[in-house]
Amino acid sequence: MRKAPSYETQELREFAEVLRGRRTIDQFLQTPVPDQLVSGAMEAATWAPNHYVSEPWHFILPGEEAIGRIIDLCAEIVSARKGAELAGHKRKAWSEKPGWLIVTCPFTRDDALREKEDYAACCAAVQNFMLYLWKAGVGSKWTTGPITRDARFFDVIGVDAEKYFVVGMLWFGYPKVTPTQSRAAVDDVTTKLP
């Protein structure tokens, strides 16, 4: 007679702990994240579910020069919208982000459903990336601020804005501060139908 599967294994509890424990990190230590770890996280990202095995994601790892140009553009955008003081604050905060990754997805203008499915797949890939890093003690933040929709940003990252959109810009590094958080009870967000 076959034994019923256990849903209370140590492995499953540890996996759930990674899922529940992940936090958005805004302040990082200045310790570099090893390239091999980042490569492993990107490889894990590519195993996200995706419709028709379309693998719509593309990852961009900006170097020091590109990051500097992105920070300059951010300061310019913020200064124009909210003033020089806030722009200076943003410049300082962004300069302290140790790791950067930009994720893009192709437009599918003639197939809105396909574009939505590709976007969902890219979001799942981003989650895989963040969870892989979190398991290794590296935090991340996923941002989609105004800069990621600015035509000048696409020039900096070398992407055709007519063909691709930015799913997110991810910062990653070892957390300086890890915030606490809670979630609604699953029963509060579940509807059971007969």
C-alpha atoms as one frame of an Amber mdcrd trajectory, in Angstrom:
protein
   0.000   0.000   0.000   1.320   3.404  -0.988   1.794   6.075   1.685  -0.118
   9.338   1.224   2.110  12.324   0.406   3.036  14.568   3.297   2.446  18.285
   2.929   4.427  19.006   6.073   7.941  18.188   4.943  10.925  20.244   6.069
  11.696  21.042   2.426   8.210  22.407   1.803   8.261  24.474   5.010  11.630
  25.968   4.012  10.317  26.791   0.543   7.247  28.490   2.046   9.562  30.454
   4.345  11.448  31.816   1.323   8.156  32.841  -0.312   6.765  34.455   2.837
  10.047  36.006   3.875  10.927  37.881   0.677  10.698  41.636   1.078  11.191
  44.633  -1.134  14.524  46.096  -0.087  15.231  49.791  -0.495  18.511  50.126
   1.414  21.471  47.949   0.543  24.938  47.268   1.888  27.645  48.191  -0.603
  28.912  44.600  -0.801  28.931  43.466  -4.448  26.751  40.502  -5.388  28.841
  37.816  -7.149  28.291  37.695 -10.925  27.820  33.931 -10.760  24.912  34.350
  -8.331  23.280  36.933 -10.596  23.729  34.628 -13.604  22.138  31.787 -11.644
  19.181  34.008 -10.751  18.715  35.014 -14.402  18.855  31.366 -15.460  16.211
  30.526 -12.821  14.123  33.411 -14.169  14.017  31.786 -17.608  12.159  28.813
 -16.146   9.068  30.926 -15.490   5.878  29.661 -17.113   5.343  31.235 -20.531
   2.686  30.690 -23.152   3.754  28.676 -26.196   7.329  28.690 -24.824   7.632
  32.223 -26.198  10.324  33.180 -23.640   9.507  36.877 -24.147  11.924  38.320
 -21.572  15.203  40.017 -22.258  17.642  40.941 -19.481  19.926  43.966 -19.558
  22.759  44.305 -17.047  23.844  47.948 -17.280  27.489  48.713 -16.557  28.908
  51.649 -14.627  28.653  54.084 -17.556  25.050  53.158 -18.389  24.059  53.328
 -14.710  25.574  56.811 -14.499  23.540  57.908 -17.514  20.371  56.402 -16.014
  20.978  58.236 -12.727  21.582  61.509 -14.607  18.336  61.017 -16.538  16.432
  60.222 -13.334  17.726  63.422 -11.723  16.735  65.420 -14.814  13.196  63.957
 -14.833  12.677  64.456 -11.094  14.101  67.982 -11.190  11.679  68.983 -13.951
   8.690  67.498 -12.128   9.465  68.044  -8.445  12.507  70.279  -8.075  16.257
  70.118  -7.611  16.213  69.104  -3.940  14.263  65.898  -4.560  16.374  65.253
  -7.680  19.508  65.394  -5.515  17.945  62.970  -3.047  17.064  60.553  -5.886
  20.560  60.834  -7.348  22.107  59.907  -4.001  19.673  57.040  -3.350  20.073
  55.554  -6.835  23.860  55.866  -6.648  23.775  53.529  -3.639  22.069  50.657
  -5.508  24.761  47.978  -5.920  23.115  45.763  -8.560  20.950  46.654 -11.557
  18.893  44.569 -13.980  16.387  45.777 -16.568  13.780  43.392 -17.967  12.064
  44.081 -21.291   9.241  42.421 -23.199   8.253  42.759 -26.859   5.109  44.582
 -27.899   2.641  42.413 -29.776   0.441  45.192 -31.095  -1.587  42.953 -33.398
  -2.395  40.489 -30.591  -3.381  42.139 -27.297  -3.971  38.805 -25.551  -0.513
  37.523 -26.528   1.072  40.753 -25.280  -0.725  40.353 -21.953   0.395  36.725
 -21.693   3.999  37.676 -22.496   3.914  40.420 -19.870   2.578  37.947 -17.291
   5.394  35.525 -18.176   7.976  38.295 -17.717   6.476  39.142 -14.323   6.801
  35.484 -13.314  10.429  35.578 -14.497  11.083  38.655 -12.347   9.589  36.857
  -9.344  11.823  33.831  -9.988  14.853  36.129 -10.157  13.967  37.845  -6.889
  13.176  34.610  -5.028  16.412  32.970  -6.158  18.394  35.935  -4.885  16.382
  36.075  -1.658  17.195  32.433  -0.906  20.886  33.456  -1.231  20.434  36.384
   1.195  20.194  39.057  -1.512  17.276  41.467  -1.539  15.768  43.332  -4.455
  13.389  46.073  -5.463  11.286  46.072  -8.627  10.511  49.558  -9.917   8.518
  50.818 -12.889   8.753  54.566 -12.344   8.372  57.243 -15.028  11.964  56.781
 -16.190  11.140  53.299 -17.524   8.636  54.881 -19.932  10.835  57.775 -21.041
  12.158  57.589 -24.628  15.586  58.772 -23.445  15.853  55.754 -21.148  15.457
  53.452 -24.136  18.321  55.272 -25.842  20.528  54.695 -22.788  19.769  50.960
 -22.641  19.924  50.480 -26.418  16.370  49.218 -26.844  13.890  50.122 -29.598
  10.925  51.676 -27.753   8.695  50.895 -30.728   9.344  47.163 -30.326   9.853
  46.645 -26.580   8.585  47.943 -23.260  10.224  47.798 -19.841   8.663  45.307
 -17.438  10.822  46.592 -14.637  14.112  47.887 -13.422  15.418  45.756 -10.560
  17.916  46.800  -7.946  19.545  44.096  -5.897  22.080  43.715  -3.126  22.590
  42.540   0.409  19.923  44.172   2.616  20.889  46.913   5.026  17.344  46.969
   6.419  14.692  44.264   5.996  11.176  45.542   6.673   8.454  43.501   8.338
   5.190  42.882   6.558   1.905  41.013   6.806  -0.725  39.742   4.401  -4.486
  39.326   4.539  -5.658  35.859   5.559  -6.074  33.634   2.524  -9.759  33.118
   3.415 -10.273  36.875   3.059  -9.141  36.801  -0.570 -10.673  33.464  -1.605
 -14.085  32.663  -3.009 -15.125  29.009  -3.025 -17.766  28.067  -5.540 -20.036
  25.033  -5.243
